[in-house]
């Protein structure tokens, strides 16, 4: 019974992620008025889309950690630390790569 619940939860999460990606890409594509002029513009737009998607995923992770904490899970602080480290890595990755490239 428990494995069925885990499979259902995994399926629901995967559908949610696909839905968010589809909505974000559709909204992002409608914002481009005349198409893309160059590869540089495409890469900047992909970078912007990835940053928006990362923000959505980090928000979902924050809610998940908060629910674990409120429910009294004994490993909730471990989840919070992992979430915080992941969020810092996601949003600082561009600056880290720039810093390493200039070094």
N, C-alpha and C positions, 0 to 999 in steps of 0.2 A: 504494500500500500504506500509505503513511504517513497519508494523509487518512482511510483506513478506520479506522486505529488511533485517530486523533483523534475521529472520529465515535463509535466504540465507547466511548471514554473519556468523552466528553460525555454520551452516553446513560446510562452507568453512574452518573456523578455526578448527573445529573438524577433518576434513579430513587432514588438514595440520599437526596437532599434531600427528595423527595416522601415517602419512607418515614419519615424522621425527623420531618417535619411531621405526618404522619398519626398516628404513635405519640405524639408530644407532645400533639397536640390531643385524642386519645382519652384519654390519661392525665389531661390537664388537665380534660376534661369530667367524668370520673368523680369528680374531687375536689370538684365543686360539689354539695353535698347537696340543696338544695331549689330549685334554679334561681336565676336572677339577679333581684334585687329592683329595681334601678334602673340607669339608664344610667351613673352614676358607678361602680357596682360592676363593670359590664361593661367600662368603660374601664380600670379598675385591673387587672382580670383579663387583658385584652388586653395591657396594658403588661407584666405579669408574664410572660405567654407569649412576648412579643417579646424580653424580656430573656433568658429561658431559651434561646430559639432562637438569639439572638445569641451566647450563651456556647458553644453547640454548634458554631456556624459558626466562631467564633474558635478553638476547640479543633482543629477540622479544619484550619484555616489554619496553626496552629502546627505540627501534624504534617507538613503539606505542606512548609512552609519547612524543617523539620528534615530531611526526606528529601532535599530539594534540596541542603541544606548538606552532608549526609553523602555524597551521590553526587558531590560536588565540582563542582557547577555553578558556572561563573564568574560568574553573575549572582545567586548565592544571597544575598549581602548586600543587594542591591537588593530582593529578595523579602522579606527580613526587615524592612527599613526600612518598606516599604509595608504589610506585615502589622502591624507595631507601630503605625504611624500610624492604620491602619484600626481596630485594636482600641481604641485610645485614643478615637477619634472615636465608636465605637459605644457604649462604656460611659460616656463623659462627655457624651453628647449631651443627656441629660435635665438635667444640672446646667448645661450651657452655655445651654440654652433658658431655664431658670429664672433664671440670672444676667442674660441679655439682657432678660427680661421685667421684672425688678426695676430695671433700669437706667433 
